[in-house]
Every structure is written in structure tokens, then in C-alpha cells.
Amino acid sequence: MTLPSRFQKEVHAHLSRNPQPTGPPLNPNESLNSGKEKPYNPQEVQRRISEILGKYSNGFWVSKLPQIYRELYKQDMPTEAFKDLETWIHICTVEKTCSSNPSELLLYPAKEQTSTSSPPPILNPNSPSAPGPNSSTPTDQPVQSPTQRTPSIPHLTHSGSCSPRTTTSSSSSPSPPSSPGTLSPDLKLKLEELLVKYSNGLWAHALPKLFQDTYKFKFPGYVLENLHLLSGICTIDYPMPDNPKRAILYKGSSSSGGGGGGEGIEDENCNRRMSSASEEELRVREELGRRLSNHAVPSLQIPKEEYPSVLVVEATNTNGVIIRYIGEGYSLAQESMEDEMRVFYDVNQRRPTPLSSPSSGQLVAVRAEEEEEILRGQVCEVMADRIKVHYVDHGFSEVISKTKVLELHERFFKLPFQATKCKLAGLEPFCQEPAVLKRFETMASGKILLAEIIDRGQPPVAVLYDTSQDDDVNINSACMKALQDKTLTSTLQVNSAYMNVTVRSVCSDGTIYCQLPSRGLAKLNETLENIEAYFHSQVTSEFLVSNPFCGKVCVARYKGKWSRVEITNLHGRRVLDILFIDVGVQASVEVFELREIPPQFLRDLMAIPPQAVKCCLADLAVSVGSWTPDAVQWLREKVLNITDCSMKVAKVDETKRCTYVHLFTDKNFHDAARSLNHQMGQSDLFRQQPDVFLTSHSPAKISTTTSSSRIASSGDHSNGSLTSTSSPGRPHLRRALSGPRGGEGGNTTSTSPPEAPSPPSSSLQLPPLLEFPPAGNNIDVYVSVACHPGHFVLQPWRDMYRLVVLMGEMILYYSKTEEKPLAHIEKNHIYAAKIENSWHRVLVKGVLSNGSVSVYELDYGKHELVSCTQLRPLIKEFRQLPFQGITAQLAGLKPRQWSEEASIVFRNHVEKKPLVAQLEALQEATNPWDRKLVVFLVDTSQEERDIWVHDIMAEFADEPTNKP
């Protein structure tokens, strides 16, 4: 079959397991197609002039109008239109400057229009007054439908009303009160603080917004009407004497007058200078002011995806790690812009001359040392013949020759600065600790990592993961461990014996965690006792954990006392998994059960390594992970209540971080026959009894509907999880239930629908059926599984939050119940099963003789293989919510055998996505998991149009049909 060309790249990307963007990279500098020049139409030109003034609301030189017009509309502005500008008073205002040159005119929006505030002149992305994005989208784009499901968020004006422009209105506020004669001392102090930050001057009309952003209250409006009140704290310069409202404020000591004209102004060096300066000086000031006010760079937006990729540049402080986002709209857009800059400065124009007089804070184009790259930079410091520049897209600075600094063209102001900062979650108290920074430098600098955004503030708070290894590495957690005191670690030697060993926990796979007497354990107990006493004297609710994340260390109650824990997994916002790192016990708790470590004890606790030593019993015929429940229970009864065990080390496995030992319940470790290892080896505890876990129905020839090519059938299934092969390009992150994706267990999804089982036991109360509206109605859905257009699984969006709550309750309930496996597991019966780190409602499809069970997730539509030890009865409380997964097929297409290529395209368009389903038919059945919907699927995420999925798949069908 020959694929349509539009799908060839998509299928190739999936088959190569290296997903690539299916469309061209977003390039904010991409120009529109050139069109033919039209004859002079005054109405058309006036409309375009209005659009231009909307983008340059602070005005610009009339001499620049032809260039701007040509860049936006790809045609020259009619010559006759220049003569008519002064007559279009309803469109624009033309002002003459103090220059005698009649061609030097300024163009502003019409005086009747609302004037917009301009950004402050210093373009510093880290400044509290960093300008917002300037609209660079042509206004003749398609108008968004009012029924669009995912509209772009409108910008708000100061009055709170929506505005299609990105600038904010300053005229919507009430008229200022009458002017008092003086400024309050507090107001003067705040103004002086602002002006110190802007040594190159600050436009007066930018002062209100900057003041509001910095101090969080409104700037007195009367001050702008009476600028002479500021004469005592700053120097006021009027670069355009004919327009006294456009003034620049400089840090200074005094001003002899607030007017323009011929009054003299005294600067901070007490040098008298006249406002009637030379025409050349005024022109330089005007040009500088025009550039600083008109060229604002948009602020960088945090990517919307849950785990964006980032390139770590450097970190001298974990509260300000310099990063760059990787992907479409970020690094790809930057590469496109820099390619365009190289062409612009080397090909399209003659080789430009260096910038004659760069000033601090100015944005410039910099020719790199290799003479091949042109990069955006900001001047940090100007020296005699060299300049220190900061590369705003790459995050580093260097001192270069002045000859390499060029003027930055306005077309390169559209892309936000790509170098930004983030804060590492959990490391705030140790942000400048040398050991932490050294560890971070080794593990993260110069690498591309995944970032989990915990807080989307400025700067964002993130947890970084290195996913290049077999197991994900939590960079934040690894940096925190750099604070540990190695002298407090319990180091075990081969053939050495240890007394007074306490076995803290025995896991279901046979792993044991022990505590040995040591300096670290003594210091840990002392510190925890101090925390216990401190909490008794304080209101512990003040230390509630408000922002949990994987790898965070805090404290929780264990056997009535506070103990250290590390968060290992999150199930939504309420339920999470923790590990008591000093006893080796795992638990699931609600977030309110955790407490932050009081600051005065934090450093002491972080310096103590975990005191739970991971051990395995040596010389056993059965490996870890293959223990029977009887063997686990026998060992627990032998050692958990004994405080004076002893052990002899047989081997230390550094790769698995496990110590193999001979364990004794007394101090007689010289006699190997008395070890628990020997006793278990001589017993029948490890002998499998296959009949114990077989179904009461005949197990012969059970069909699991899941092919071996799609489910990993080998390996250790003791913990009920399999190696994921369904998402080859995505790293496995230990976070679940953060929205509609919450139940993804990472296991392989079946590509076949569930077989029709026999009716379940009549004694089992099933949940009520999902209710759907009549045919022709629309519902919001989430596609959890997509095999092909003839079979996929939907979840109603309206009840998604109820499913998240239910699974959180199941985690809490089953984590606190006894780990006693079921004596009999029956086919076609409903159970609770632990899959990965979550508990799911499942239907048993078959029971295998090796102890594995094939199950179907009733809420997510996935097929899984789990260990029989991971099944529990589904209690009544968890049978109230209707099963949330319902199978469906795509309407508008005739049934057919879909090719693998068509299935790939379908999955890429619908799986793991929220869509709108238009109901065509509902096929009822005896069991809720056998019901089936026939629906049209519509992707409404695009602003321009809705995408009907069956239209896409019709290209693969022999006889496509049309949507209704």
C-alpha cells in the first residue's frame, strides 16, 4: 500500500521510535508570501497604517514607514499616500520635531485613540519591568470562532476588559486627582530606587506600570501631569520639546525646571546644560529613545507540556540555573532566527559596519569569533576598545572587540530571549553550597534533561531528570545527597560479622532492610528526638507540605514517632507514595500526613545517610523476587520482633547496592547450620504449589487476547509490573494520576479488544452503567487506548476527577491491608490489582500456571500481566463508580482490516488526547465491558479549524464517507 505523502514522515517517525515533529518548526520570523502590488486605495492604506500604529503605538519616524510597510505587506507604500498622511487625522498624527529638516517627522496614532503605555527603555529580561510581548501577528488572520473550545487567552487592560492587543491601556483609569504640592517621603524613596536601576534613563510614561509591578500599588496619576514635582530626585530631559509629555527621567540630584524650551537643566555633576542643545544631540537622543521604547522583546513562555526538555547551561546558584528549552517554538525557532541573521548580515546587505557608540543595556547583533555565526547580545559594559556582552539566547557572557558589535535589526526582536532561569525544587536552603554545585556541575551542566515544572512562577521551580540511563536519575535528589557525611555511612566488609542487628522490614520479594549500630544511627535518633520535642511545642500544621514532588525529603509518623521519608511517587494532589529511608518501609499516605523538616534541623538530617541497609539472604536456591508468600511470612515472624540478631557478610554487590548475608537470630554466627538461610533452604517454603493459584474453572487453553509480541512475558513479575514497550521515545518518570493520564501504568497495551467473557458471579454487585446522551449529541472524552479506527477506548471527561479520587482511595486502602494473597482467582471475575504503583479495577481474563494473571483494566481499557500476589478483592466501596472505560469504533467509515500504517496514524492523532465525540450509536450488552459506542471524533485544539478524524482516516479507506 502506498501511503499518502502527508503520513509518510509520521509513520517513519513511529517505526524508528524516534518521534519527530510532523510539521515544520515554528518560526516567528517567517514572512508571509509576497503578493502583487495593488493600485493606490486610500481605504486600504489607511487600514494598514492603523495596523502599523497598533504595533508601534509609541510612534516612529515617518522615514521608517516605507520599510515597515514593505516588511509587513510585501509591497511598497504608494508615494501619494505620504502626501495625505497629515490629512488623515482620524488615523494618525504627524508631529514635527525641533529639527529644521522637514523630512524628520514623527508618526503617532490619532489623538482621539487610546494611547498605550510603552515598555521601559532598558531591555533586561530579569528586570521586574521586563516588557510584555509585542504583537507580531498580522491582523488579517482568520477570526476565531466564538464556539472554539480552546481559545487563546486574551490580554487584559488595566480596567480588566479584554483587548485584542497585547499592550495595556493607560487611559482607562479614572482621571487623576488634583495635584498636591509635594511628594511624600515614601514615594520619593521608591522613585529613587527605581531610577538607580535604570541609569540610562526611564521614559516617564513607563513609570506607572513599572511602579505597579515593583511595589504592588498604583502610582499617583497626578505626578505625570506635574513632572516638576520630581525635580528634587531626578533630572528631567525633554528630547522633543514640542511634546512635553514625552520626557526621560535620569538619576540625578536636581533639576532647575520642569519645562522644555530654553530653561537650563543641571545634571548630577552640577554641569549646566541647555535643553536647546544642538540638533545633532537632540537627534541622537530621539533615535535612542525611539529604539528603546519601540523595540520590546516578548517574554519567554514556559512550555505547556508536563515534562519539557531543557539544556542546562550553567549554575552558580541552584535558585538561578540557566537553561534553554528544547523543541519547536524554542530551540528550533532560535536556530531558524540565527540562520536568518547570518543571511541578513552577510548576503542580503553589504557587510555592515560596526556599531559606532553602543550603550549599556542595548540589544545588539554580535559576530561570533568563528566569523560564521551572528548572535543576539545585550551590552553589559563598554570599555575603551572592547565590550562585555551577554548572549541572551545562550546564557553566557564574554568580552569582545567593538568591531564585532552590529546594530540589531528590528525583525530580530520578535523571538523571546531563549536563555532563562529556573529554581531547583528542594535545594533552596543549600542553593550556594559548594558540594551541591559541584555535584550539579558533574551531573547536569551541558546536558539535555527533562524538567518537571513544580511551580510556574518566575523563575519556575523544577525537578530535573536524567533519562539517558536505564533508570531515571532525579538530579535534585542526587544533589541533596552530596550533603551527606560519608563518615556516618555503615560500610560492610566481606567475611565480617556484625552484632545487635535489627531487621526493620522484610519485603514481599525477599529483600530485607537492617539497621546496624553506628555513629550515624545514634545521631539520627538524637536529631529525631529533638524534632519530636520541637513539634510537641509547636503547631505542626504550620509545617504541612504544600508542594510535594518526587525526591523531596520530609518526615511522617512511623510507629507513633516522626521518621524521615522520601516521596517516591505522586497520585494526583492528595495521595502519594513514600519510603521511610531509615527503615526501608514503603507506604501510601495522604499529603496532610507529611511535615516539613524544621529549618534548624534540616542540615543535620541531610548530613546523615539513610540508615536502612539493603540485604538479601545468601546461598539460597531461589533468587530475590521468586519468594513464595509463605517464605516471606515465615521470615517476618522469625526476625521482625528480634532486636539482637547477628549477620555475616558473604558478598557486597555494588551495582545492585545490596549486601548478601547469613542471618542469625542470636549471636552464634559461627555455626552456619543455625542461620536462617540454612533453615529456609532445608524447608519446603520455596516449593511452588501450582494448584494453589489456579482458577476454579478449567484453565486449559485460556486465551489472553494479548500476543506475546506485545507483552513482555519474561522477567520478574513479583511486583506486578512489566517493562514498558508502548512508548519507546518517552522516558519513564515515576509520577502518575496528574490528570486524565493518571492511570497509565507504563505496561504494554493490547492491540485487540477484550474477549466476551461469561457472566460474572451473581453475588458480585457491579457498578451502574455509564450514561450517554442520545445519538447526535456531543460529549468530551479522553482516548486512553487506540488500536485502530475499529477499536479504541474512551473515558468520559466529566467523571475523570472522580476516577482520580477513587484510585487514590484504593491506594490508601490496599497499602494498609495485610499482604495476604487470594486462595483462588477465578476467570471473568472482578478484582483490584496493583499495576506499577497504582491499584486498578480489573477483570480477570485468564490465570496462568506460573502464577501470572492476565487482566483487563476496566477503567482504562488496557490488558496487563500481573502476579497473582498482586490481586485483592474489590470491596463494595470501590464498586460504586461506573467503569470508566468503554470501547468504541470510528463512525463514518466502513468496517475493514486496517493496516499497521493506518493504525499508527490513527493512534498518533487520538491516543492520550482529549477530544470531542459525536455519538452515532450505542450497542448495549449484558456486561458493562462489552458495551460499544460508534462515534465521530473531533480534535478542537486548533484555533483555525476543527479536525474530524474520520476525514483523515478516509484516505486509507476504499470508499470514504462524509461526516454528517
N, C-alpha and C positions, 0 to 999 in steps of 0.2 A: 504493500500500500504506500502510495506517495503522500506524504504529509503536506498539508498547506504550509506555505513558506512561513506564515506568521507563527507556526507552532514548532518549527524545526529546532530553533535555539532553545526553546523551553524544554522539549523532550531531551535534547542532548545534555542540557544542564542537569536534569534529574538523573539520567542514566550514568553520568560521570560522577554523581554525588558531589558536585561542587557547584551549588546554586549560584547563578549569576543573575543580575537584573535583566528582565525581559525587555526593557525599553532603553532608550538612550539615556545617558546620565543627565541629571538636571543641570542645566547651565543657565544661571541667572543673567548671563551676559549675551545669551543667544539673541540674535536680532531677528526681526520679522522679515518676511520675504519682500523683496523690493517690488514696488508697483510702478505703473506708468504715471508720469506726471499729468495731472488734470489741469484744465484751464482754470483761471482765477475765479473762484467762487467766494465772495465775501463771507457768506454764512459759514461755509466750511472752514475757512481760515480763522474766523472768529472763534468757532468751536475749539479748534486746535490750540489757539492762543490761550483760551480758558483752561484747557487741559494742562498746558505747559505751566501756566501760572499756578495751577493747583499743585504741581510738583515743586515749583520754585516759588513758594509763597512769600519768601523774603525779598524777592526781586532779583534782577540780574541786569547786566549790561545789554543794551539793545544790540550792540555789535556782536554779541554771542548768540543772538536769536537765530540767525541762519544756520549755524552749526547745530544747535539743539533741535531745530525744526527738521533738518536733514537726517539727524540720527534717529529721531522718533518716527518720522513718516516716510523716510527714504525718497524724498523729493525736495527740490529747492522751494523755498518760500517765494511766492510771487513778489517781484520788485514793487508793483503797485501797492501791495499791502503795507509796505513800510511807510509810504506817504500817508496812509489812512490811520496809522496807529493812534495818533494824537486825537483823532475824531471819534475813536471807539471808547468813549469814556465809560460806557456801561460794561466794557470788557476789561480795560486796563487803564493804568495811569502812567503817563510818561513824565519823568522829572528830569530837569536839568541840574547838573552838578555845578560846583563853583568853577569848574574848568572852562576856559574860553573856547575849547574845542567843541563845536556843535554836535559832532558825531558821538561824543561821550554822554549818552543818555541812559537813564535807569528806567527799567520797566517793572511796574508793580501791579498786583491785582487792583481792580476798580475799588475806589474808596468806599463804595456802598457795600462791598463784600466784607464778610467777616475776616478779619485779619487773624493770621495764625502765628502762633509762637514759634520761634526758631530755636534750634538746639544751641547749647553753649558752645563757645568757639573752640575749646580745647578738645580734640578728639581722642579721648583716653577711655578705652573700654573698661577699665577698672574704676573709673570715676563714678561717684554716686549720681552724677548728672549725665551719664553716657546717653547719647541721643537714641531715640527710638528709630524704628525702620522708616525709611522714606519710601513711599510707594513708587515702585518702578514698573507696575503692571499697566499696560495700555488700557484706556477706559473703554475701548470698543470690544472687550472680551464679552463672551456670552453672558447674559444676565442670569443669575442663579434663580432657580425656581423657588417660590415660597414654600413648596412642599418638599424641598430637598431634605433628606434625612440627616445629612452631616454637613451643615453649612459651616463656612469659616466664621470664626469668632469675630464679630465686629469690634472696632476700636471705639472706645467711649470718649466723649468730650468731657470737659470739666463739669458740665451740667448733668452728666450721666446719660445723655442721649446718644443713640448710635449714630455713627458717622461713617460714610464710606471712605473717608480719607484717614490717613494714618497720623496726621498732625492734629493737635488738640486746640480747641478754640479758647482764646483768651477773652473774647468779648461777650461770652455767655454769662459771665459772672455779673452780679449787680454793680451798679456804679459805685465808685469808691466814696467813702465819707469825706467830709470836708477836711482839709489838710491842717493838722496841728503844726505848731511852730517848730518843734524839735522831735528828735528820735529818742526812744527810751534807751537807757544804757545796755539792756539785754539785747535789743535789736542791733545796736551798733556793734556789739561784740560778735554777734553771729555773722553780720555782714563782713566784718574784718576777717573772720575765719575763712569765709568763702573766698574772698579776694586774695588771700595768701595762697590758696590752692591754684589760682588762675593768674599767675604772674604775667602772662601775655595779654591779659585783658579779658573782660567779660561783657558781652552785649547786655545792655540794661534790660531789654525786653525779655531776655532769657532768665532774668533773676527770679521772677515769681515761681516758675516751675522748679528751678534748682533749689530754691529755698524750701519749697513744699516737700520735695523729695528728701532733703537732708534733715530737716528739723520736724517734719510731720505736722506742720500747721501753716495756715495761709499767710502769705506775705502781704503786708498792708498795701492796698492798692494806691493810696494817696501818694506813696513815695515816688512812684513812676511819674506822677503828674507834677511832682515838685522835687526834681533831682538835685536842686541846690541844697536840700537837706543832707545830702551825702557828702558835701564838700569838706566836712571835717574828717572824713575817714578814707577818702579816695580821691583820685584825680579823674575828672570827667572830661572825655575827649569827644568832640563832635566832628567826625570825619566828613559829614555832609551838613554844612551849616544851614542849608535851606530846609532841612528836616530835623528839628531839634529833638524829635522822639527817638532818633536812631543814634544813641550815644554808646560809647565804650567806657567801661569803668576800669581803672587801673589801680593797683595797690599803691598808695601814696600817703603823704602826710597832710596836705591841704590843697585847696583849690580856691582861687580868688574870685571865682564866679561860676555860676552855672550856665550862663548863656553862651551863645556862639559868637558870631560876628567878630568884633575887634577886641574883645576882652582878653587879657593875658591870663595864662594858666601857669601855676608854679608847681613843678614836679617834686618828687621825693628828694632830689639833690639840690633843691632850692634854686634851680636854674630857671630863669624866666623865659617862657616860650610863648609865642603869639599863636592864636588859633588861625590867624590869616597867614599861615605858612605858605611855602612855595607850592605851586601847582603840582610839581613832581612828587613832593612829600605827601600831599593830600591824595594823589592818585595811588601811591603805594599803599597808604592806609586803607583806602577804599577797596583796592584789589584784595588786600589781605583779609579785610573784614568780609568781603563778598565770598571768598573761598571758604573761610571758616564757618560762616553761617549757612551757606547753601549746601555744602558737601557733607552730609551726615551719613555715617555708615550704619546700616541696620544692626541691631543687637543679635547675637547668636542665640538661636532657639535650641533647647535641649531636645534630642531625638525622642520621638514618641514610643519607639519600641521598648520592650521591657529590658532587654539586655543589649544596648548599643556597643559596638566595637570602638575602642579608643586606642590611640597611640600615645604612650606615656613619653613625654619629652624630658622632664626633669622635675626634681622636688628638693627644695631646700627647707621645706616645711610641709608636713602632711596635711595642713589646713589649706594649702595652696599648691596642689600638684598641677603642673602644667600638662594639659592633654590636648589632643586633637581628635575629633570624631571622625570615624572612618565610614565611608559609604556614600550613596547617592545624595546629592544636596550638600555634602560636606567636603570630604577629601576629593571626590570626583569633580565637584564644581570648582574647587580650588585649582586642581590640575588643569582644567579647561581654561580658567581665567589666566593662569600663568602662561599657558601656551598662547593665548590671545595677546597677552602683554609682550611676549617675545616677538611675535609677528608685528605688533603695532609699533614697537620702538625700533625694530631693525629693518622692516621691509616696507610697510605702508608709508612711512615717513623717512625723510633723510635722517641720518644719525643725529639724535637730539643733543643739544648742548647741555652741560651740567647746570643744575640749579644755582643761580648766582648768589642768593642770600637766604639760605634755609634758616628757619627759626625753630626753637624748641617746641615740640608738640605737633609739628607739621607732619602730615602724611606725604610720603614721597615714594617714588619708584627707585629701586636700588639695583644696579647692575652687579651681579654676583662676581666673585673672584674668578670663576671659570669663564666669565665673559659670555656665557650662554644663557643664563637664567636672569630674568627680571622679576624681582620680588617686591611686595609691598612692605614698607617700613615706616616707622614713626621716629622722628628725630628726638633723641633723648638729651643730647648735649652737643653744643657747637664749640669746636676748638679752632686753633689758628688755621690749620690746613686739613684737619680731619674731623670726622663727625661720628658720634656714637649713635647707632640706630638700633631699634628693636624691631625684629621681623614679626609683624603682627599675625601672620599666618603660620609661623613655625615656632614661635615661643622662645627665641633666644636673641641675644644682643651681641653686637660686635662693633669695633671701631674701624671705620673705613675712610678712604680718601674722599674728599669733597667732589672729586671728578666723577665719582660713581653714583652720585645722587642726582636724580632727574625729577622733573615735575610729574606728579601722578595725575593722569587724565581722569576726568570725572566719570567716565564709563567704568572705571575700576573701583568706584566707591560703593557699588551695589551689593557686593558679596560681604557678609559679616566677617569680622576678624575670626579666623579659624582656630587660633590658639586661645584656649580658655583655661580656667582653673576649676578644680573640684577638691572637695574635702574628703579625706578617708574616714569612714564611719568607725567609731570606737577608739580612734587614736588621738582624739583631741587633747587629752591631758599630756600626751607624750609627743606632741607634734614636732618638737625640735630635738628629741632625744637622739644622740649620735648613733646608738646601736640600732634604733628603729630606722633612721635614714640610711644607714649603711645596708641593712637588710633589704630595704626597699630598692635601693640603687642596684643591688645584685639581682633581685628577682623581677623587677618591673621596668626599669629605665630602658627606653629604646624598644620596648616590646609592644605588640598589639594584644590587648587584653579585652575581656568582656567586663562591662561595668553594670552593676545592678544599682539603679538610682533609688536611694532610700528617701531622699528629700529633694524636691525640685526647686529649692530656693537658689539664691545667688551668694556664694557658689553652691552648686548641687553637692549633696552628700552621697557618697557612693561606696560600694564594696566592689573591689576588683578581683577578677578570677583569671587565672592562667589555665586555659583549656587545651594546651598543646600536649599534655601528658595523658596517661591512661586515666588518672583521677584528677578531677578539678582541684586546683590549689587556690585556696582563699588567701589572697595577698595580705589583706588587713589582718587576718588571724595570724599569719606567719610573721608579720612584722611585730605584732604584740608579743609573740613568743621569744623575740630577740631580747626581751627584758628579763628573761628567766636567768636565775643564778645557777650555773652549772654545778656548783659545789653542793647544791641541795638535791641533786638527782641521785636516785638509788641505782648504782651501777652494779650489775650482777656478773659474777665471774664463773666460767665453766668449771665444774667439779667442786664448787664451793657449796657449803651447806649454810642455811640461814634458819635461825630460831625465832620463836614468837611471831610467826607469820599469821596474819589474819586474812582469811578468804572473804572478800566483800561481796562477790557476786559470781554466779555460775550461769552462763548464757545457754540458750537452747541449742547452740551448735557445739557446745563442749568447751568453749573458751572460758577461762576463769580470770578474775581480777583480784590481785592480792595487795595488801599493804605490809611493808616491812618497816621495822623501827629505823628511824633516820633523823638527821637534823631537820630535813625538810618537813617531815611529818610532825615533828614537835613544834616547829614554827607555824605550820598550818593550823594545828589545833589551838595554839595560843591566839593567833590572829582571829580565828572564827569565834573563839570565846569572847574576845573583845568586841567583835561585831554584834554578837548576841546581846551583850550587856548594853551596847550603844542603842540597838533597836528597842530594847526594853525601856529606855529613857526617852525615846523619840516616837513621833507618829510615823510609823513605817509606810503609810500610804504616800508620804511625801517622796518616797524613793521608788514608786511604781515605775516600771519600764514602759516608756511611752512610745519608743520607736525600735522594736525588736528587729534583728536581722541575723542571718546565718553567721556564726563565728563569734557573736557577742558573748562575753563572759559576764555573768551576774550571779546572784545567789537565789536559792529556793530551799524550801523545807524538805529535809530528809530525816525520817525517823524522829521528828519533833525538833530538829535543830537546823540552823542555816548552814548550807553547804554550797560549794562552788559548782556552777553549771555552765555549760556552753550550749547555745542554741544551735541545733543541727538541722532543723527543717521548720518551715512555716506552712501552716494550713490556713490560709486566709489571714485575717487580722486578729483572730481570737484564740485559736488553738495552735500550739507549736510543740515540736519535739525537742527534748533536752537530753544532755548527757551529764550526769554527775561525774565530773572528771577525776575526782579523788577516790571514787568507789567503783567506777565502771558500770553504773546502773543507768539504763535508758528509761525515759518516761515521756508521756504526753501530758501536757498541762495547759491550763488557760493562762493567758498573758498576765492576768492580775495576780497570779501566784508568784511571780518573779519580783525581785527587788534589785535596784541598782546598788553597786558596792559603794559605801560611803567614801567620799574622796580621800579622807585621811588614812584609809586602809587599802586604797586601790594599788598603790605602788608595791606595798608589802605582799599583797596577794599575787600580783602579776609576776613577782620575782620567784615565787615558789612553783616549781614544775609540778605537773599532775602526779599525785601520789599513788594512783592505781597502776600496778604493774601487770601488763597483759601476759598471761601464761597459758600453756597447753600441757597436758599430760603426755610425757614421752613414752615411747616404746609400746604404743597401743596399735593393734592391728587395724583399727578403724581410724580414719582421718577426721579432723575437725570439720564439722558440717554434716557428718553422716551419723551423728549420735541419735539413738532412739530416745523417745520421751522417758522411758523407764530408766535409762542410764543417766540422763540429766537429773531426774528426780532423786535417784539413789545418791549421786554425788552431792547434791544440795543437802540432803539430810545428814550426810556424813561430816560436812565441813563448815556449813554456814553458821553454826552455833558454837564453833570451837575457836578459842582465842589464842591457843598456844600450839598451832600447827608448825611443822618444820618442812623444809623442802631442800632438795639437792638439785643443782642446775646441771642439766645434761647437754644443752645446746642453746646458743643465742642466735636467732635469725634476725639480722639487722634489716633485711629487705622487708620482712613482714612485721618487724617491730614486735616480735613475740619471743618469749623465753620458754623452752621446753624443760620441764622439771619432773622430778619424782616427788610426790606429795605424801606427807605423813600426818596423822592426827595426833602424834605425840613427838617427843624429842628423840626417839630411837630411829634416826635416819640411817644408821649403819646397816640395818637389816633390810635389804631390798624386798624381801618377801612380805614385810609389813606395810609396804607402800600401797596407797590406794590404786596406783597403776597396776600392780600385780593382782590385787583383788578383783579389779574390773576385768582384767584380761582372762582370768580363770572363770569368770561368771558367764551366764547366758544373756547378759544385758544387751549385748550388741548383735544378737542373732535376730535377723528380720523374721517377722511372722506375717507373711503376705496376706493371710486371710483376715487379719485384723482390720485392714483399711479397705477391703473390697466392698463394693456395693451389695446390698441385699438382693438386687436384681442380677440377672445373669450378665457378667461383664464381657462375654465373648463377642468379638468383632464390634467393639464400640467405635462409632465414627465420631471423631472430634471436630470435623469440618475445617480443621486448620492444618494446612500442609506443612510438612517438615521443612520445606524450603523457606517458610516464613516464620517459623518459631524455632528458637534455639532449643534443641532437645537434649543437649549435653551440658555438663557443668553442675554446679552446686545449686540445688533448688531449695535448700533448707530454709532460707529466709523468704521464700515465696516470690522471688524476683528473678527476672531473666535479663540477659544483656539486650539492650535496645538496639534494633536494627532498622527501626522505622523512620528515623530522622538522621541520616548519615552525616549531614553537614552541620548539625546543631549540637553543641556540647551539652553534656548532662549536668544541669545545675540542680542542687538539692533545694528546690523551692517548688511548692505545689499549691493548688487551690487559690491562686491570686486572681480570681475572676472566673470566667467561663472555662478557662483551661485547667481549672483546679484539679480535675480528676485524672489528668494524664499521668499514667504510671510509668511511661517510658517503655513498656513492653510492646512486643510486636502485635500489630493489628491484623486480624484475619481479613482476607480478601473474599470471603464467602459469607452469605447470610447464615444465621443460626438455623440448624435443622429443626423441624417441627417436633417438639417433644410430646410425650404423652402427658395427660393432665396431671398436675401435682396432687399431692395428698390432700384429701378433702378437709383434713383437720387444720391445715395451714391457712390462716387468714391472709389473703392477698390485698395489696393496696387498691384503692379505687383507680378506675381508668382515667387516663388523660382526656380532658375535654377539648374539643376543637370546634371552631365556628363552622357554619355551613359553607358549602363549596362556593368559590368565588371570593371569599374573604382573605385578607392578608394577616399573617402573624409574623412576629420577629422570632428568628430561630438562630441556633448555633449548630454548625455542622461538626460533630465530634469525630465521625469516621466517614470517609468517602472512598469506596472501592471503584465504582464506575457509575454511569448515569442510571443503571438499573438497580443499584443498591447503595444506599448511604444511610446514615443515622442522624436524625435531628434531635435537638433538645429545645424545648420552648424557652425563650429568653426570659419570660415573665417569672418563671419559677427558679431561675438559676441561683438566686441568693438563698432560696430555701434548701436547695441541694447542698450548697456550701455549708450551711448551718448543720444539716443532717450529718454530713461526713465528719464535721468537727465533733459532733456529739458521739458518733461511732468511735472515733479515735480515742476520746476520753474514756468511754465506757470499756472498750475491749482492752485498752492498755492497762486497766486496773483490775481486770478479771484474771482468774487463775489460768495459766497456760496449760490447760488440760485438753488434749485433742479429742475429737469426736470418735466414739467407738465404731460408728457406722456412718458412711457417707453414701447417700442414695442419688442415683441419676434422676434428673428432672425435678430436683427439689431446690428450694431457695435457701441460701446461707449468706453469712457475712464472711468475706475473705480478705486477708491482708495482702495487698499487692503494692510492691515498693513500700512506701511509707504511709499509705492510706488504707482505710477499710472501705470495701465496696459491697454493695448488694449484688449477689451473683446467682446465676442458675447453673447447676452442675450439669455438664454435657457428657461427661464420662469420667470413670475412675480407672487409672492405670495400675498395673500390678507393682510398679516400682514406687508407689506412694505418691505419684503426681496426679493432679486432678485438672481436667480441662473444664474451664468455667467461662461463662458469658456474662459480661458486666451489663446489668440491666439498665443502668443509668447512662452509660457511655457507648454501648454497642461494640465493645471490644472483646476478642477472645484471648484468654490468657491460660498459661500453665502455672499452677502453684503447687506447693507441697501440701499434702493432706493435713499437716500440722498447723496450717495457717487458716483453717476454716473454723468458724464458730456458728452457733445457732443465731438466726436473725430474730431478735426479740420483737415483741409486739410494737414497742415504741418506734422501731425503725421500719415498720410496715404501714405507716400512715400516709406518707407522701407517695403519690403515684410514681411508678418507674418512669424516669425522665427521658430515656432513650426510646425512640420509635423509628423503625426502618421506613424508608421512603424510596420512591423512584421518580425520575425526572419526567414531567409531563411535556407534551409537545413533540415527542419522538416515538417512533415505532420500536417495540422491543427488538433487540438484536444482540449478537455476540460482539461485545466491544473489544477492540484491540488493546494491547498494552499501551500503545502510544496515546490512544484516545483516553484511556483511563488515567494516564499521567496528567494530561492536560486538564481533565475534569478535577482531579484531586488538587492540582495547583490553584484552581480558581475557587474552590469551595471549602476545602478541608481546613478546619481550625479557624473559620471565619464567621462573623455574624452577618446574616443575610435576611432578606425578606422572602417568605414563602407564600405564594398564592395557591390556596387549596383547590385542587381539581376533583379529588375523590378520596374517600376513606374506606379501606377494606377491613371490615370487622373480623374478629376471630375469637376463639374460645379463651385463649390465653393472652394476656396483655402484650407479651413479647412477640406475638405472631401478627399483631395488627400492622397495617401498612398504609402509608399515605402516598398519594400521587400529587405532586406539587410542581409548580414553576418556581425556580429560584432566581432572585433578582439581587444583584450587587448594587447597592445605593451609595457606596462610599465615594464615588466620583462626583465632583461638583457639577461637571458639564452635562452628564447624562447617566441614565440607569443602564446597567448591563444585564440583559436576560441571558442566563447561562445556556438555555437550550438553543439559542441562536448560535452560540459558539460551537456547541456540540453538533449542530445540524450539518456542519461542514464535513463531519465524519460519517454521517448517515447517508443512505442511498436516496431516501425520499424525505427530505426535511419538511416539517410543517411549520406554520406561522403561529406566533403567540396570539391569544385572543385579543 
